[in-house]
């Protein structure tokens, strides 16, 4: 995991913890508080899934780009070897 990925995950985790603590300290009944926490965790789960999908997609794009570049380099090397 690179530095920006770790930073984003840390921010998401800190936000989730802050929301949970805020709800636990709120003057609602326990049932309402638990429902709010469950909803917030569901939202966080959705955001994390979206983030991981984006990271996965970016990774696939980078891999495809690297394969294309490697094929281009290979072709150039082969053509120079044939000329020699």
BELZIGI-V557966 format. One record per residue. N is the residue number from 0. RES is the residue in one letter. PSI is psi as a letter, one per 20 degrees, with the letter a starting at -180 (* if undefined). NEAR is the number of other ideal C-beta (glycine too) atoms within 8 Angstrom. Layout:
n->N res->RES psi->PSI near->NEAR
n->N res->RES psi->PSI near->NEAR
This chain:
n->0 res->X psi->p near->4
n->1 res->X psi->r near->5
n->2 res->X psi->g near->5
n->3 res->X psi->h near->6
n->4 res->X psi->g near->9
n->5 res->X psi->h near->9
n->6 res->X psi->g near->8
n->7 res->X psi->g near->9
n->8 res->X psi->h near->11
n->9 res->X psi->g near->8
n->10 res->X psi->g near->8
n->11 res->X psi->g near->12
n->12 res->X psi->g near->8
n->13 res->X psi->h near->8
n->14 res->X psi->g near->9
n->15 res->X psi->g near->11
n->16 res->X psi->g near->8
n->17 res->X psi->g near->8
n->18 res->X psi->g near->10
n->19 res->X psi->g near->11
n->20 res->X psi->g near->8
n->21 res->X psi->g near->8
n->22 res->X psi->h near->12
n->23 res->X psi->h near->8
n->24 res->X psi->i near->5
n->25 res->X psi->q near->8
n->26 res->X psi->k near->2
n->27 res->X psi->r near->8
n->28 res->X psi->q near->5
n->29 res->X psi->g near->6
n->30 res->X psi->g near->6
n->31 res->X psi->g near->8
n->32 res->X psi->g near->12
n->33 res->X psi->h near->8
n->34 res->X psi->g near->8
n->35 res->X psi->g near->11
n->36 res->X psi->g near->12
n->37 res->X psi->g near->8
n->38 res->X psi->g near->8
n->39 res->X psi->g near->12
n->40 res->X psi->h near->10
n->41 res->X psi->g near->8
n->42 res->X psi->g near->8
n->43 res->X psi->g near->11
n->44 res->X psi->g near->8
n->45 res->X psi->g near->8
n->46 res->X psi->g near->9
n->47 res->X psi->g near->10
n->48 res->X psi->g near->8
n->49 res->X psi->g near->8
n->50 res->X psi->g near->11
n->51 res->X psi->h near->8
n->52 res->X psi->g near->8
n->53 res->X psi->g near->8
n->54 res->X psi->g near->9
n->55 res->X psi->g near->8
n->56 res->X psi->g near->8
n->57 res->X psi->g near->8
n->58 res->X psi->g near->8
n->59 res->X psi->h near->8
n->60 res->X psi->g near->8
n->61 res->X psi->g near->8
n->62 res->X psi->g near->8
n->63 res->X psi->g near->8
n->64 res->X psi->g near->8
n->65 res->X psi->h near->8
n->66 res->X psi->g near->8
n->67 res->X psi->g near->8
n->68 res->X psi->g near->8
n->69 res->X psi->g near->8
n->70 res->X psi->g near->8
n->71 res->X psi->g near->8
n->72 res->X psi->g near->8
n->73 res->X psi->g near->8
n->74 res->X psi->g near->8
n->75 res->X psi->g near->8
n->76 res->X psi->g near->8
n->77 res->X psi->g near->8
n->78 res->X psi->h near->8
n->79 res->X psi->h near->8
n->80 res->X psi->h near->7
n->81 res->X psi->h near->6
n->82 res->X psi->h near->5
n->83 res->X psi->* near->4
